[in-house]
Amino acid sequence: MKKASGRTVELISLPAIVKILVVLVAVMAFNRLLPMFGSLLIGSIMIGLWMGLDLPRIVTVMWGEFTSPTSLWLSCIIVLILFLSRLLTKSKQMDRISESFEAISPSSRFTTAAMPALIGLLPMPGGALFSAPMVETALKNSSVKPDLKVAVNYWFRHIWEYWWPLYPGVILAISVFAVEPWKMIACQFPLTLGAVAAGSFFILRAVPNSEGHHRKVDRSSVLRFVLDTMPIWIVVVGLFVIRVVLGAVGFLANYEIPGEEYLSFLL
């Protein structure tokens, strides 16, 4: 520990840093032989043993966290997010979203960045399988190299993950630190603006821009795009509306709704 300006600041010791690095290396090494959850499990056990806990105590702590209300709520939320993503895929809704957006996009460069960003609003495993073909289609008549297409697809699909409330990491952070979602969003949102600016300057400007290749945008094209993306907007808007409704009901009834902070995500 070190005192600075009247405050006691705890510093991480060198042995602790070495242990953390060893665990990270072990997790990456085991990941070549085991699924990710298996390597993370082994890494967690290694950390517990280094902290002086015996194996029965480690198992007890793990089971307690695994069966805690927070873990169960978050598990249900994440499963339903993945379920919604699967529904949009199987119903070909993702394809319809791509087609309707092509009709209103002003240029190939804009489409190239916007489609991965749109898909990124709905976190899903293998999301690149949806956005990558969209980028490929938008640049089919250009000589853009594959590595640039990969960079555009990866970068702009992840510009929301700092604050977008459908990302499991954001949900986990909100629950662990017990903060209001709007505060988390307000603090993290500028990072998305920075990501867009950086991606546009370092990546997107290398993409040829073909303007005027789309037909004239009319009201029906915009309406079609809005309707095709409605499943995403229902989730996003409903997330905040339900939170407000639950808070109002609890206030009027003078009753604390169990798991109120998770119900809005779940519903």
C-alpha positions in Angstrom: 0.0 0.0 0.0 1.1 3.6 -0.7 -0.2 6.9 0.7 -0.9 9.7 -1.7 -2.6 13.0 -1.0 -4.0 11.7 2.3 -5.4 8.6 0.7 -4.2 5.0 0.9 -3.8 3.4 -2.5 -3.4 -0.3 -2.9 -0.8 -1.3 -5.5 -0.7 -4.7 -7.2 2.5 -6.5 -6.2 4.8 -8.0 -8.7 4.1 -11.6 -7.6 0.4 -11.0 -8.1 1.0 -9.6 -11.6 3.1 -12.7 -12.4 0.4 -15.0 -11.2 -2.2 -13.2 -13.3 0.0 -13.5 -16.4 0.6 -17.2 -15.8 -3.1 -17.8 -15.5 -3.8 -15.9 -18.7 -1.1 -18.0 -20.5 -2.6 -21.2 -19.0 -6.1 -20.3 -20.2 -4.9 -19.6 -23.7 -2.9 -22.9 -23.7 -5.8 -25.0 -22.4 -8.1 -23.3 -24.9 -6.3 -25.2 -27.7 -7.3 -28.5 -26.1 -10.6 -27.6 -24.4 -13.6 -25.5 -25.0 -13.4 -21.9 -23.7 -15.5 -22.7 -20.6 -13.2 -25.6 -19.7 -10.0 -23.4 -19.9 -11.7 -20.6 -17.9 -12.7 -23.1 -15.3 -9.2 -24.4 -14.9 -7.9 -20.8 -14.8 -10.4 -19.9 -12.0 -9.3 -22.9 -10.0 -5.6 -21.9 -10.4 -6.4 -18.4 -9.1 -8.3 -19.9 -6.1 -5.4 -22.1 -5.2 -2.9 -19.3 -5.4 -5.2 -17.2 -3.1 -4.7 -19.9 -0.5 -8.1 -21.6 -0.8 -8.4 -25.3 -0.7 -10.3 -27.2 -3.4 -13.5 -27.8 -1.4 -13.7 -24.1 -0.6 -13.2 -23.2 -4.3 -16.0 -25.6 -5.3 -18.3 -24.1 -2.6 -17.6 -20.5 -3.8 -18.2 -21.5 -7.4 -21.5 -23.3 -6.7 -22.7 -20.3 -4.6 -22.0 -18.0 -7.5 -23.5 -20.4 -10.1 -26.8 -20.7 -8.2 -27.0 -17.0 -7.1 -30.1 -15.1 -8.3 -27.9 -12.7 -10.3 -26.3 -15.5 -12.3 -29.6 -17.2 -12.9 -31.2 -13.9 -14.1 -28.3 -13.2 -16.4 -28.3 -16.7 -17.8 -32.0 -16.4 -18.8 -31.4 -13.0 -20.4 -28.4 -14.2 -22.5 -30.3 -17.3 -23.6 -33.2 -15.3 -24.8 -30.9 -12.8 -26.7 -29.4 -15.7 -28.5 -32.8 -17.2 -29.1 -34.0 -13.9 -30.7 -31.0 -13.8 -32.9 -31.6 -17.4 -34.1 -35.2 -16.6 -34.9 -34.2 -13.6 -37.1 -31.8 -15.9 -38.9 -34.1 -18.8 -39.5 -37.0 -16.6 -40.6 -34.7 -14.9 -43.2 -35.4 -11.6 -41.5 -31.7 -10.8 -41.6 -31.8 -11.1 -45.4 -34.8 -8.9 -45.7 -33.1 -6.2 -43.6 -30.1 -6.3 -45.9 -32.2 -6.0 -49.0 -34.3 -3.1 -47.7 -31.2 -1.2 -46.5 -29.6 -1.5 -50.0 -32.6 0.3 -51.4 -32.1 3.4 -49.2 -28.3 3.6 -48.8 -26.8 6.6 -50.5 -23.4 5.0 -51.4 -21.5 1.7 -51.2 -19.1 3.1 -48.6 -22.0 4.0 -46.3 -23.6 0.6 -46.8 -20.2 -1.0 -46.1 -20.0 0.5 -42.7 -23.7 0.7 -41.8 -24.7 -2.9 -42.4 -22.1 -4.3 -39.9 -23.2 -1.6 -37.4 -26.8 -2.6 -37.8 -26.1 -6.2 -37.3 -24.0 -5.3 -34.3 -27.1 -3.9 -32.6 -28.1 -7.5 -31.9 -25.2 -9.4 -30.4 -25.0 -12.9 -31.6 -22.4 -15.7 -31.9 -21.1 -15.8 -35.5 -22.5 -12.3 -36.3 -19.8 -11.9 -38.9 -21.6 -14.6 -40.9 -24.4 -12.1 -41.5 -22.5 -8.8 -41.9 -19.6 -10.1 -43.9 -21.8 -11.1 -46.9 -23.4 -7.7 -46.7 -20.0 -6.0 -46.9 -19.0 -8.3 -49.8 -22.2 -7.4 -51.7 -21.7 -3.7 -51.2 -18.1 -3.9 -52.6 -18.7 -6.6 -55.2 -17.8 -4.2 -58.1 -14.7 -2.8 -56.4 -11.1 -3.9 -56.1 -11.0 -3.8 -52.3 -8.6 -6.3 -50.8 -10.1 -9.0 -48.4 -8.1 -7.8 -45.4 -9.7 -4.3 -45.7 -13.2 -5.9 -45.9 -12.4 -7.9 -42.8 -11.3 -4.8 -41.0 -14.5 -2.8 -42.0 -16.7 -5.7 -41.0 -15.1 -6.3 -37.6 -14.6 -2.7 -36.6 -18.1 -1.3 -37.4 -19.9 -4.4 -36.0 -18.4 -3.7 -32.6 -18.9 0.0 -32.2 -21.8 -0.4 -29.8 -20.4 -2.9 -27.3 -19.3 -0.1 -24.9 -22.8 0.7 -23.9 -25.5 -1.1 -25.9 -27.8 -2.8 -23.3 -28.2 -6.0 -25.3 -24.5 -6.9 -25.0 -24.1 -9.5 -22.2 -20.9 -7.7 -21.0 -22.9 -4.5 -20.5 -25.7 -6.3 -18.7 -23.1 -8.0 -16.5 -21.3 -4.7 -15.7 -24.6 -3.0 -14.8 -25.6 -5.9 -12.5 -22.2 -6.3 -10.8 -21.7 -2.7 -10.1 -25.4 -1.9 -9.3 -25.5 1.2 -11.5 -28.5 2.7 -13.3 -28.4 1.7 -17.0 -28.8 5.3 -18.2 -25.7 6.3 -16.2 -23.7 3.5 -17.8 -25.0 4.4 -21.2 -24.3 8.2 -20.8 -20.7 7.6 -19.7 -19.8 5.0 -22.3 -21.7 6.4 -25.4 -18.9 8.8 -26.4 -16.6 5.8 -26.9 -18.9 4.8 -29.8 -18.5 8.2 -31.4 -14.7 7.9 -31.1 -14.8 4.4 -32.6 -16.9 5.7 -35.6 -14.5 8.6 -36.1 -11.4 6.4 -35.9 -12.9 3.8 -38.2 -13.9 6.3 -40.8 -10.5 8.0 -40.8 -8.2 4.9 -40.6 -10.3 2.3 -42.4 -13.3 3.5 -44.3 -11.6 6.2 -46.3 -9.6 3.5 -48.0 -12.9 2.0 -49.4 -13.9 3.3 -52.9 -17.1 5.3 -52.8 -19.7 4.7 -55.5 -22.5 7.2 -55.2 -25.7 7.2 -57.1 -25.8 3.5 -57.7 -29.1 3.0 -55.9 -32.5 3.8 -57.2 -34.2 6.9 -55.9 -35.2 6.6 -52.3 -39.0 6.9 -51.8 -41.3 6.6 -48.8 -42.1 3.0 -49.4 -38.4 2.0 -49.3 -37.9 3.7 -46.0 -41.1 2.2 -44.6 -40.0 -1.2 -45.7 -36.7 -0.8 -44.0 -38.4 0.4 -40.8 -40.8 -2.6 -40.8 -38.0 -5.1 -41.5 -35.9 -3.8 -38.6 -39.0 -3.6 -36.3 -38.0 -6.7 -34.2 -34.8 -5.0 -33.2 -36.4 -1.7 -32.3 -39.2 -3.4 -30.3 -36.5 -5.0 -28.1 -34.6 -1.8 -27.7 -37.6 0.5 -27.0 -39.3 -2.1 -24.9 -36.2 -2.5 -22.8 -36.5 1.1 -21.5 -40.3 1.3 -21.5 -40.7 -1.8 -19.4 -38.1 -0.5 -16.9 -40.1 2.7 -16.5 -43.4 0.9 -16.1 -42.0 -1.6 -13.5 -40.5 1.3 -11.5 -43.8 3.2 -11.6 -45.8 0.1 -10.6 -43.4 -0.6 -7.7 -43.6 3.0 -6.6 -47.4 3.3 -6.7 -47.9 -0.1 -5.0 -45.1 0.7 -2.4 -43.7 -2.7 -3.3 -40.2 -3.7 -4.4 -40.6 -6.0 -7.4 -38.2 -8.9 -7.1 -35.4 -8.7 -9.7 -36.8 -5.5 -11.1 -33.4 -4.5 -12.6 -33.4 -7.7 -14.7 -37.1 -8.1 -15.6 -36.9 -5.3 -18.2 -34.1 -7.1 -20.0 -35.8 -10.5 -19.6 -39.2 -9.3 -20.9 
